[in-house]
Amino acid sequence: MSKPRLISFKICPFAQRSVLLLKEKNVDFDLEFINPEEPPLWFTELSPTGKVPVLDVNGTAVFESAVIAEYLDETNPPSIHPSDPLQKATNRAWVEYTSDIYVSIFKSIMAKEEAGLKTVQAELEDQLGGLDDVANNTPFFNGENFSMVDIAAAPIAVRLDILKNVTGYDALVDCPNLRTWFANLLARETVQASYVPDLKDILTGRMKSNESAILKI
């Protein structure tokens, strides 16, 4: 059996979650980046949706980041899910909750007008506040055990940290639990190794080329 191949593009937060889980599981894998706006023919033939990330397992496409995560967790024991069914279900629900946060972060980066930016930031801060209310089991979401919720949240922590460093905008000003939890995530070696070294430069370049409002306030 050949190594699994993860296909994505450099700034995709959902692919970062897959990379992080692969590294947590010590799985040997290949990582290939494509241009999602001009995908190669082989990718369109492999991916049923044409979206990334896709995990190529011996020619079979496993797609959708949550499904990729569950596959990797099942095939590379031990599971990082809690053993209690109710806690596991709750964890999965909070993993799903993080998806809307990624959308709000992207909207914050790309908003061209200050009024629109303020609206999106208010939405983002409300979402983060909801997560902060339950993020009180430091060092990680479930306490000492690194879990799938930590996998899902790590790219949020990375992007908010970049936004704060580049623009001065601190989305966590009213989220003390998230501030502690996200600091622990940012300090974890596998998290640091889960994104490309030039992510900050790429995101900054995108904001500059877009003339994003967040750079002007």
C-alpha positions in Angstrom: 0.0 0.0 0.0 1.4 3.4 -1.0 1.5 6.5 1.2 -1.7 8.5 1.4 -1.5 11.7 -0.6 -3.2 14.9 0.7 -4.1 17.4 -2.0 -4.9 21.0 -1.2 -3.7 24.6 -1.6 -1.4 26.5 0.7 -3.8 28.6 2.7 -6.7 26.1 3.1 -7.5 25.8 6.8 -9.4 22.6 6.4 -6.4 20.9 4.8 -4.3 22.2 7.7 -6.5 20.2 10.0 -5.8 17.1 7.9 -2.1 17.7 8.0 -2.2 18.3 11.7 -4.0 15.0 12.3 -1.6 13.1 10.1 1.3 14.5 12.1 -0.4 13.7 15.4 -0.9 10.1 14.2 2.7 9.9 12.9 1.4 8.9 9.5 3.9 9.0 6.6 2.1 11.0 3.8 2.7 13.1 0.7 1.4 16.6 0.5 0.7 18.2 -2.9 -0.5 21.7 -3.5 -2.6 22.7 -6.5 -4.1 26.0 -7.8 -7.8 25.6 -7.0 -8.7 28.2 -9.6 -6.9 26.2 -12.3 -6.9 22.6 -11.1 -5.0 20.0 -13.1 -7.0 17.5 -15.1 -5.9 14.6 -12.9 -7.4 16.4 -9.9 -10.8 17.0 -11.5 -10.9 13.3 -12.4 -10.0 12.3 -8.9 -12.2 14.6 -6.9 -16.0 14.2 -7.1 -16.6 17.8 -5.9 -13.5 19.5 -7.4 -12.8 20.9 -3.9 -9.9 20.5 -1.6 -8.7 18.9 0.6 -8.8 15.4 -0.9 -7.0 12.4 0.5 -5.9 10.0 -2.2 -5.7 6.5 -0.7 -4.4 4.2 -3.4 -6.4 5.9 -6.1 -9.6 6.3 -4.0 -10.6 9.9 -3.1 -11.6 10.6 0.4 -13.1 14.1 0.4 -14.6 16.6 2.9 -12.2 17.4 5.8 -14.5 16.0 8.5 -14.7 12.7 6.7 -10.9 12.6 6.1 -10.5 13.2 9.8 -12.8 10.4 10.8 -11.1 8.0 8.3 -7.6 8.8 9.6 -8.7 8.5 13.2 -10.3 5.1 12.6 -7.4 3.6 10.6 -4.6 4.9 12.8 -5.5 4.0 16.4 -5.8 4.9 19.2 -8.6 7.3 18.5 -8.3 10.9 19.7 -12.1 11.0 20.3 -13.4 10.7 23.9 -14.6 7.2 24.7 -17.8 8.3 26.2 -20.5 8.5 23.4 -22.1 11.7 24.6 -18.8 13.5 25.0 -17.8 12.2 21.6 -21.0 13.5 20.1 -20.5 16.9 21.8 -17.0 17.1 20.5 -18.2 16.4 17.0 -20.8 19.2 17.3 -18.1 21.7 18.3 -15.9 20.6 15.4 -18.8 21.5 13.2 -19.3 24.8 15.0 -15.8 25.9 14.0 -16.6 25.8 10.3 -18.6 29.0 10.4 -15.7 30.7 12.2 -13.5 30.0 9.3 -16.0 31.7 7.0 -16.1 34.8 9.2 -12.3 35.0 9.3 -12.1 34.8 5.5 -14.8 37.5 5.2 -12.8 39.7 7.7 -9.7 39.3 5.5 -11.5 40.1 2.3 -13.9 42.9 3.3 -13.2 46.0 1.3 -15.4 48.5 3.2 -15.1 49.4 6.9 -18.8 49.1 7.5 -18.9 45.6 6.1 -15.8 44.7 8.0 -17.3 45.8 11.3 -20.4 43.7 10.7 -18.3 40.6 9.9 -16.0 41.2 12.9 -19.1 41.4 15.2 -20.3 38.1 13.8 -16.8 36.6 14.3 -16.5 37.8 17.9 -20.0 36.4 18.7 -19.0 33.0 17.3 -15.7 33.0 19.2 -17.6 34.0 22.4 -19.8 31.0 22.0 -16.7 28.8 21.8 -15.1 30.6 24.7 -18.1 29.7 26.9 -17.2 26.0 26.7 -13.4 26.2 26.3 -12.5 26.0 30.0 -10.7 22.6 30.2 -7.2 23.8 29.5 -4.6 23.0 28.3 -6.9 21.6 25.6 -10.6 21.4 24.9 -11.1 18.2 26.9 -8.4 18.9 29.4 -5.1 17.0 29.1 -6.2 15.0 26.1 -5.6 16.5 22.7 -8.8 15.9 20.7 -10.5 16.4 17.3 -11.8 19.7 18.6 -8.2 20.9 19.1 -7.5 19.7 15.5 -10.4 21.8 14.2 -9.6 24.9 16.2 -5.8 25.0 15.6 -6.0 26.7 12.2 -8.4 29.3 13.7 -5.7 30.1 16.4 -3.0 30.4 13.7 -5.1 32.8 11.5 -6.2 35.0 14.4 -2.6 35.2 15.6 -1.5 36.3 12.1 -4.3 38.9 11.9 -3.3 40.3 15.2 0.4 40.5 14.2 -0.3 42.0 10.8 -3.3 44.3 11.5 -3.4 44.8 15.3 -7.0 43.3 15.3 -7.4 41.1 18.4 -10.6 39.0 18.0 -9.9 37.3 21.4 -10.0 40.5 23.5 -13.1 39.3 25.3 -12.3 35.5 25.2 -10.0 34.6 28.1 -10.5 30.9 27.8 -9.8 30.9 24.1 -6.7 33.0 24.6 -5.2 30.4 27.0 -6.4 27.4 24.8 -5.2 29.0 21.6 -1.8 29.8 23.1 -1.4 26.2 24.0 -2.3 25.1 20.4 0.2 27.6 18.9 2.9 26.2 21.1 2.4 22.6 20.0 5.0 21.3 17.6 2.6 19.5 15.4 0.5 22.7 15.0 3.6 24.7 14.0 4.4 22.0 11.4 0.9 21.9 10.0 1.0 25.0 7.9 3.3 26.4 5.3 6.1 28.7 6.6 5.1 31.6 4.4 1.4 31.5 5.4 1.7 35.0 7.0 3.2 36.4 3.9 0.6 34.8 1.6 -2.3 36.1 3.7 -0.8 39.6 4.0 -0.2 39.6 0.2 -3.8 38.6 -0.4 -5.1 41.4 1.9 -2.9 44.0 0.2 -3.9 42.9 -3.3 -7.5 43.0 -2.3 -7.1 46.4 -0.6 -8.8 44.9 2.4 -10.3 47.3 4.9 -8.7 45.5 7.8 -5.3 47.0 6.8 -6.6 50.5 6.8 -8.1 50.9 10.3 
